[in-house]
Amino acid sequence: MNVPSRLLGNTGLEVSALSMGTVALGVSYGIDDGSAPPSRTESIALIQSAFESGITLFDTAPNYGDAEALVGEALKNHPEALIASKVSIPKDVPEGLSRAAAITQSFDRSRCSLQRDVIDIIQVHNLTATQASANDIADGLLALKHQGWVRAIGASVYTEEEAIAAIESGWVEVLQVAFNLLDQRMANCVFSMAHEKGIGVLTRSAYLKGALTPRVGLLPASMNPLRKAVEKLSADMDIALEDMPAAALAFCLGEPTISSVLIGPSTQSELKAAWNSNMFDRARTLNAAGKMHAINQPELVDPRRWPIN
């Protein structure tokens, strides 16, 4: 690969335009095609291959099974690689422990798993609008940065309301959202708002958890509306289903306000298929064409609402 770099908002970090998500290395994720999950050895080798291929940013989380430990082992000799992890805000804090202290405890466990003294980006996992305005959460995260343990603070969100709350919080420097050919909700105003505030944008779900790949045919009958939406997209854009993953990724890369697009390969072949030399030549054309095909049905584009895991 020859992956170009982009600035991550005003963080001072420069990241590869394509980054690697690791959820599929730690837990079952996506449309099940019957493939065996990668072994520990395969996962470590895959992360190393991604780095050697030009990917410089790796996204993980404590909730992704052993993913943090796999990233830590794979990149322990590459301090120049950038790592983004997460903290979850507990609903019930044990007696005698504040939410800020709980954030610090989670962060310290992540540092141990990742074999890093400093984590480049720490994100609140699934930030809510209420949490975005909570002073104790902001204080806990800012304390980590002020002590030099974190280089940038961010949040991953699901909805436009949450994204806007994160942007307006005053402490979020990096925003992670879902964005793909069918789910373009964040393009309405979130991307422009983030750009104006100097907030770096990471996008996930480029393949819509596998629906924008040939695996869409494995969806159960209860999800026929999504399958039909993908088939219509394929016909309208004159893109064969086997070519849909490349088109879906190019569409996301063509959005100029996005700093990096996360992919989640679980095999070496998936990693190699995610990039080709003419990707950026196609990106802006496909982005312009793809903007006509968004569907405003959360039950289809939000995998949390799917009647499958």
ZAMARGU-4260 file (C-alpha; in steps of 0.2 Angstrom, whole numbers, plus 5000, padded with zeros to 4 digits):
<rodrens>
0) 5000/5000/5000 | 5005/5018/4998 | 4993/5026/5010 | 4993/5045/5011 | 4992/5054/5027
5) 4979/5067/5033 | 4979/5079/5048 | 4968/5074/5062 | 4959/5091/5065 | 4969/5102/5077
10) 4977/5088/5087 | 4994/5090/5079 | 4993/5071/5074 | 4995/5065/5056 | 4986/5049/5052
15) 4985/5037/5038 | 4969/5040/5027 | 4965/5022/5030 | 4966/5015/5048 | 4963/4998/5056
20) 4949/4994/5068 | 4951/4978/5078 | 4934/4974/5085 | 4933/4958/5073 | 4950/4952/5081
25) 4942/4951/5098 | 4924/4947/5097 | 4912/4940/5084 | 4907/4955/5072 | 4898/4957/5056
30) 4888/4946/5045 | 4893/4928/5050 | 4899/4918/5034 | 4905/4903/5044 | 4923/4908/5044
35) 4934/4904/5059 | 4939/4919/5069 | 4958/4923/5067 | 4970/4915/5080 | 4981/4925/5091
40) 4996/4923/5080 | 4986/4927/5064 | 4979/4943/5072 | 4996/4949/5078 | 5003/4946/5060
45) 4988/4955/5052 | 4991/4970/5063 | 5009/4970/5059 | 5005/4968/5040 | 4994/4983/5041
50) 5007/4994/5049 | 5020/4988/5036 | 5008/4992/5022 | 5007/5010/5027 | 4992/5011/5040
55) 4998/5021/5055 | 4982/5022/5066 | 4975/5007/5075 | 4958/5008/5084 | 4953/4997/5098
60) 4944/4996/5115 | 4943/4986/5131 | 4926/4980/5126 | 4934/4971/5111 | 4939/4955/5120
65) 4958/4953/5118 | 4960/4966/5105 | 4970/4978/5115 | 4982/4965/5121 | 4984/4960/5102
70) 4987/4977/5097 | 5000/4980/5111 | 5009/4964/5107 | 5009/4967/5088 | 5015/4985/5089
75) 5026/4985/5105 | 5042/4988/5094 | 5034/5002/5084 | 5031/5017/5095 | 5028/5028/5080
80) 5012/5018/5077 | 4997/5028/5083 | 4984/5019/5094 | 4967/5025/5098 | 4958/5016/5112
85) 4942/5020/5123 | 4935/5021/5140 | 4917/5017/5144 | 4908/5028/5157 | 4900/5017/5171
90) 4882/5019/5174 | 4885/5014/5193 | 4901/5019/5201 | 4906/5009/5216 | 4905/5018/5233
95) 4920/5028/5236 | 4925/5030/5217 | 4921/5044/5206 | 4917/5043/5187 | 4934/5052/5184
100) 4943/5039/5195 | 4934/5025/5185 | 4940/5033/5169 | 4958/5033/5176 | 4957/5015/5181
105) 4950/5010/5164 | 4964/5020/5156 | 4978/5012/5166 | 4972/4995/5162 | 4972/4999/5143
110) 4990/5006/5145 | 4995/4989/5152 | 4986/4979/5139 | 4993/4990/5125 | 5011/4991/5133
115) 5011/5009/5131 | 5015/5023/5143 | 5006/5036/5132 | 4990/5032/5122 | 4988/5043/5107
120) 4969/5045/5107 | 4957/5040/5121 | 4939/5041/5116 | 4923/5039/5127 | 4915/5024/5120
125) 4897/5027/5114 | 4896/5045/5122 | 4878/5051/5125 | 4873/5069/5124 | 4871/5070/5143
130) 4888/5063/5146 | 4895/5076/5134 | 4891/5090/5145 | 4896/5081/5162 | 4910/5091/5170
135) 4917/5076/5179 | 4919/5066/5163 | 4928/5081/5155 | 4939/5084/5170 | 4944/5065/5171
140) 4949/5065/5153 | 4957/5082/5153 | 4968/5077/5168 | 4975/5062/5158 | 4980/5074/5144
145) 4987/5087/5156 | 4998/5073/5164 | 5005/5069/5147 | 4997/5051/5146 | 4986/5055/5132
150) 4989/5066/5116 | 4971/5069/5111 | 4954/5066/5118 | 4939/5060/5108 | 4922/5051/5108
155) 4913/5038/5098 | 4895/5041/5095 | 4880/5034/5085 | 4867/5048/5082 | 4868/5065/5075
160) 4862/5072/5092 | 4876/5064/5101 | 4889/5070/5088 | 4883/5088/5089 | 4884/5087/5108
165) 4901/5080/5107 | 4906/5094/5095 | 4899/5107/5106 | 4906/5100/5122 | 4923/5110/5121
170) 4934/5095/5126 | 4931/5083/5111 | 4946/5084/5099 | 4942/5068/5089 | 4925/5062/5084
175) 4922/5044/5078 | 4905/5041/5069 | 4897/5028/5057 | 4897/5033/5038 | 4894/5023/5022
180) 4885/5023/5006 | 4868/5020/5014 | 4871/5029/5031 | 4875/5047/5027 | 4867/5055/5042
185) 4883/5063/5048 | 4885/5072/5031 | 4870/5083/5034 | 4879/5094/5046 | 4890/5085/5058
190) 4905/5084/5046 | 4905/5103/5043 | 4902/5107/5061 | 4917/5097/5066 | 4928/5104/5052
195) 4924/5122/5058 | 4929/5117/5076 | 4945/5109/5070 | 4939/5092/5077 | 4947/5077/5068
200) 4934/5065/5061 | 4936/5046/5061 | 4923/5035/5052 | 4919/5017/5055 | 4906/5005/5046
205) 4912/5008/5029 | 4905/4991/5024 | 4890/4993/5035 | 4895/4977/5045 | 4897/4967/5029
210) 4880/4973/5021 | 4890/4982/5008 | 4899/4966/5003 | 4894/4950/4994 | 4890/4944/5012
215) 4874/4954/5011 | 4867/4938/5003 | 4869/4929/5020 | 4856/4941/5028 | 4841/4932/5035
220) 4824/4934/5027 | 4819/4946/5041 | 4832/4958/5034 | 4826/4958/5016 | 4823/4977/5015
225) 4842/4980/5018 | 4847/4967/5005 | 4835/4975/4993 | 4842/4992/4997 | 4860/4986/4993
230) 4854/4977/4977 | 4846/4994/4971 | 4862/5003/4975 | 4872/4991/4965 | 4861/4992/4950
235) 4859/5011/4951 | 4878/5014/4952 | 4882/5000/4940 | 4893/4992/4952 | 4894/4973/4953
240) 4891/4966/4971 | 4909/4959/4971 | 4916/4976/4968 | 4905/4985/4981 | 4918/4984/4995
245) 4930/4994/4985 | 4917/5007/4980 | 4910/5008/4997 | 4928/5012/5004 | 4932/5024/4990
250) 4915/5033/4994 | 4921/5036/5011 | 4939/5041/5007 | 4931/5054/4995 | 4924/5064/5009
255) 4936/5078/5012 | 4932/5082/5030 | 4936/5064/5035 | 4953/5062/5043 | 4954/5043/5042
260) 4942/5029/5037 | 4942/5013/5048 | 4942/4996/5041 | 4941/4980/5051 | 4950/4966/5041
265) 4951/4949/5050 | 4962/4940/5036 | 4977/4945/5026 | 4966/4944/5010 | 4953/4956/5017
270) 4968/4968/5021 | 4975/4967/5004 | 4958/4969/4995 | 4955/4985/5005 | 4967/4995/4995
275) 4972/4997/4977 | 4982/5010/4967 | 4968/5019/4959 | 4957/5021/4975 | 4960/5039/4977
280) 4957/5042/4958 | 4940/5035/4960 | 4936/5042/4978 | 4929/5059/4973 | 4919/5053/4958
285) 4911/5039/4969 | 4908/5051/4983 | 4898/5063/4972 | 4888/5049/4964 | 4885/5040/4981
290) 4877/5055/4989 | 4861/5051/4980 | 4859/5034/4988 | 4857/5037/5007 | 4842/5029/5015
295) 4835/5037/5030 | 4829/5022/5039 | 4839/5019/5056 | 4832/5001/5058 | 4842/4997/5042
300) 4858/5007/5044 | 4860/5006/5062 | 4867/4988/5066 | 4861/4990/5084 | 4843/4988/5078
305) 4846/4973/5067 | 4837/4957/5072 | 4853/4948/5072 | 4869/4950/5083
</rodrens>
